[in-house]
Amino acid sequence: MTATHSGSSGTSLREWATGVTVFAAVMLILGGVVDILRGIAEIADDDVFATTRNYAFALDLTAWGWIHLALGVLAFTVSFGLFVAATWARVAGVCIAALVIIANFLSLPYYPVWSIVMIAVSGFIVWALCAMRQNEA
């Protein structure tokens, strides 16, 4: 009876780990797509976003556009490695999500609602990628 119990417990842990990894991959895809769209909007038309005077991290919105576009493409690309539970994809996913959090925090005055949503999504990605232990993969 103990062997059956530990076997089902191990199976449920693996299912949970798989579910968390798939959740992180899907969230990373969505976050990447949103960041790509934001980057394109910032590059194409600076008038879409509000400008803030005397902001300490003031960059031209086109520069922010390229930053968000690059992070979005990286996030989208890495997310496919998460579907096969690759360790490199988990590490890269956490790093990219952390960079997305920082970039969105720094560009918060330009588009606050979108930035807050992306910070929250990226926070869930970091949590999901860090929640799974290596031996559960």
C-alpha positions, 0 to 999 in steps of 0.5 A: 500500500505504501508503494502505491501511495508513493507512486501516485504521489510521485505521479501527481508531483510530475503532473503538477510540475508539467502543468506549471511548466506549460503554464509558464511556457504559455505565459511567456508566449503571451508576454512575448507577443504583447511585448512584440506588439508594444515594441512595434507600436513604440517604433512605428508611432511615438504619439501612441504613448504619453511622454513624461518630462524630466524622467530619470530613465528618459529614452526616446520611445523608439529606443524603448520600442527596440528594447521591448521588441527584442525582449518579446522575440527572445521570450517568444523563442525561449518559450518553445524550449519550455514545452520540452522542459529544457533546463536552459529554457527555464534559466533563460525564461527567468532571466528574460522575465526579470529583464521584462520586469525591469524594462516595464518598470523603467517605462512605467510613466509612458504606458502605466497600465500595459507596464503593470500588466506585463510586470504581473505576467512576468512575475507569474512566469518567474514564479512558475519557472522557479516553482518546479524542482529539477528532480520533478522534471 
